Structure formats: C-alpha cells, structure tokens
Amino acid sequence: MATALVARHGHVVHYSGHGEARPGEPVQPDSVFRIYSMSKPITSLALLLLWEQGKLLLDQPVHLFLGERWKKENMRVLETHGGELQPCKSSIRVRQLLTHTAGLSYGFLGLEELNPVDGLYQQSERSVRRKNESLEEMVDRIASLPLCHQPGERWNYSYATDVVGRIVEVVSGESLDQFLQKNFFEPLDMHDTGFVLRGDQKDRLTNLQLAHPKGHRLDVTAMQHKNKEYTSEKRLFSGGGGLLSTMRDYARFCQFCLNKGELNGRRIIGRKSFEYAVSNHLPGGKDILALATPSCESMGIPGIGFGLGFAVDLGTTSMIQSGGTFYW
C-alpha cells in the first residue's frame, strides 16, 4: 500500500493511492493512518508555542517541570556495553529534548551491543506491557533508566519527544490531546487527526501487518483493537509516535509549516519562532553524523543538522535538495 500527495503554491495538484487499506478495500483519500514519528514535529511545535508565550525557557532544566527524578543527582549514564554507571554531569535542558541530545534512548531491538541502554529500555517496557500506562507514568519510568550519553554531548534518537509532550501537559495544565486539539487541530481544520479513533474512523483505519520471523504476518491492527489502542480507554498520549491522521490533514500541517506558522490567514506560531525552530541547534553547529551515538550512526547524513523537532539541511549535503530544507 502506498499513497502520494503533491501540493504547489498551497493547492493539492496530485493525489494517488495504490493497494488495499483493508482486505478488499482500496486505500482512499480519507483513509486513517498511524503516523508514528510524524507526530514529533506537531508535539515539538506545541512546546514552542508555550515558549513563545513566555511560559518556559528552552535552556531551563527539565526537572523544574518533571520533578526530582530528573535532577542530575538522581540520574546515571551508561555509555558502553559492560561499562559502569557514571554520574550525570549536567542537568538535561528542554532544548536537548527537542534536539535528541538529552541522552535518552528508544530501546531498539538488535542494537544492545552498540547501546546497552536499549536493552534496559526493552526490559522496562516488558514490565508494563499489560498496564494501561499514562504519559506521566511513562516519563517517570524513563527517568529511572540510565542515559546513554552525557546530556548535550551526543545525538541519539529517543523517547525525548514523548517527554516534551509531558512538559506541554505540565506547563499548560491540559492533557496533550486537549492542547493539540485546541491549538492545532481545530484551527488548522485537521478534523481526522488525534490520538483516539472517533465516529467512523475505525472503519477507515488502514491495516498494519508485520513480517514474522517464522514466515507469517503479524496482524498489528487486530492486536491494537484487542488492547483497546486508539480508544477513549487509552491513557498514554504519545507525542513521539501516537497520532492518527489522513493524507489530507497532514498535508494541511505541512502547508502550515511551509507558511512558517500560518494557514489560511490563521497564524498559530510566529514566523521568527518557526524559523528559529528549523535552524540547526546541535552543539557547535555540527551535523547529526558528527554527534550520533554508534547505534544511530546510520541515521546521520553529512550536512544534515537538527533543529527543534526537525532535521535541517545545512547547505553542504550531497542530497538533491536545497539548503534550509527541513523535514522528518
């Protein structure tokens, strides 16, 4: 299954869909997708909206919003397989969460030799698999795990954006789903975007299957329905990977980004704030490749830096795109 949408000068000029959204049903323009990590730019901009309103500073330590567990005195660092836990030298800052330089990880399978913290994340996640965990509980649990590098020293793709989502909740006094709905999805007319399937969306949700090592396919959709994912009973609003959306809705968000924080005359975030978000914020002006941990080196491309929720072309890459291009 594949879909493509092309917009030019604010207008959709091409849409096509190929394959089945569900058995016997072709993919449609209003098919609902799990957008996973494409949730990250939205959540990052939510925090930047609060920053623009003066409700927090990017260089504040995150323990001011997340509590004692996040103080450096209560955190440890484990950088090498078989190594010893080291004290955390400095406090994690809000900016470091947005740039994936805080030292958090994701628990990817198969990378434990390169990043021993990934194995600890896997163990931790297995312990709560059957628990309907909230975002607050998840973020507290992450704080109990070692960092995979000292804050600000390396780049490691991680649950950092989920922690950003929790800070949005704390600072705004609203749940992440409520904040995004009020400040982004309603004003941008993204009526099919959110954390929960509403109305007929369950019938429009695309099937997701994974190849199993034994040769058969694993029906992820059936498992998610059984576990009541994307229902009102779910307590975890994952700003890093939990949103649902359609091609139409996400195209509106992309146009909003191209317009630097505005769509159809409705400005949500200031132009200069948006430009700041899509400039490189990695230490020393370096690119991702120069700072990536061994387990994330494959994600690094020469000349690609990272802003506040977006990868950024620094103008020196060999990729066929313009300097200043931003994406995720």
GIDA-V77006 format. One record per run of one state. SS is the DSSP state (H for helix, E for strand, - for the rest). FROM is the first residue (numbers start at 1). TO is the last residue. If there is no record, write none. Layout:
ss=SS from=FROM to=TO
ss=SS from=FROM to=TO
This chain:
ss=- from=1 to=1
ss=E from=2 to=8
ss=- from=9 to=10
ss=E from=11 to=18
ss=- from=19 to=19
ss=E from=20 to=22
ss=- from=23 to=24
ss=E from=25 to=26
ss=- from=27 to=31
ss=E from=32 to=34
ss=- from=35 to=35
ss=H from=36 to=52
ss=- from=53 to=60
ss=E from=61 to=61
ss=- from=62 to=62
ss=H from=63 to=66
ss=- from=67 to=67
ss=H from=68 to=70
ss=- from=71 to=71
ss=H from=72 to=74
ss=- from=75 to=75
ss=E from=76 to=77
ss=- from=78 to=85
ss=E from=86 to=87
ss=- from=88 to=92
ss=E from=93 to=93
ss=H from=94 to=98
ss=- from=99 to=115
ss=H from=116 to=127
ss=- from=128 to=134
ss=H from=135 to=143
ss=- from=144 to=146
ss=E from=147 to=147
ss=- from=148 to=154
ss=E from=155 to=155
ss=- from=156 to=159
ss=H from=160 to=172
ss=- from=173 to=175
ss=H from=176 to=185
ss=- from=186 to=193
ss=E from=194 to=194
ss=- from=195 to=200
ss=H from=201 to=204
ss=E from=205 to=205
ss=- from=206 to=208
ss=E from=209 to=211
ss=- from=212 to=216
ss=E from=217 to=219
ss=H from=220 to=226
ss=- from=227 to=243
ss=E from=244 to=245
ss=- from=246 to=246
ss=H from=247 to=258
ss=- from=259 to=261
ss=E from=262 to=263
ss=- from=264 to=265
ss=E from=266 to=267
ss=- from=268 to=270
ss=H from=271 to=277
ss=- from=278 to=282
ss=H from=283 to=285
ss=- from=286 to=287
ss=H from=288 to=291
ss=E from=292 to=292
ss=- from=293 to=293
ss=H from=294 to=299
ss=- from=300 to=303
ss=E from=304 to=306
ss=- from=307 to=310
ss=E from=311 to=313
ss=- from=314 to=325
ss=E from=326 to=327
ss=- from=328 to=328
